């Protein structure tokens, strides 16, 4: 479904991402793990059209989407839940969700709202509440639900458990497992490496802008040297 080949992205003279390559197959949950500053967010941003790569290609369903505008990518079926959520705090929960579904037909949007209300009951109970009044866990669920409103074929998440209390971290990973059981395709950046590897089919490890290891979740969990050397014990 998604093929990234030799992607390099610079901030001025600094190469934040260097020759990164990865593959995401349909129905897979793929993790991107590594320490702060490893290039994980840069990689997602380069795929999602938020950043312009300096070299390499990104292909989605065989089509070259390198550097395409985020709006075009969203319509093609690629959605991103950004770091820090970036929900519209002055709009209600329902209004945020309706904006997320702007790329689908109006008739489908009503069904999607019902689906989100069923999937995220805490949001259903706060349908008319301005998003700025939500707790961190509720806001993260809203950010994920808003992305799902576009019916994405590939959902990317950037640090979905960041800053959440342990009980809410559990909720996020339960949601990832639920989406996986539904056959969704996910690419997830996550600092909580051990938890990510428990739910990922495969994962890639980034360090200093480079992919330094890849494998199944069980393979990477078994490598103590990997965490000590590349992930920093996270």
Buried (B, 14 or more C-beta within 10 A) or exposed (E): BBBBBEBBBBEEEEBBBBBBBBBBEEEBBBBBBBBEEBBBBBBBBBBBBBBEBEBBBBBBBEEEBBEBEBEEBBEBBBBBBBBEBEBBEEBBBBBBBBBBBEBBEEEEBEEBBEBBBEBBEBBBEBBEBBBEEBEEBBBBBBBBBBBBBBEBBBBBBBBBBBEBEEEBBEBBBEBBEEBBEEEBBBBBBBBBBBBBBBBBBBBBBBBBBBBBBBBEBEBBBEBEEBBEBBBBEB
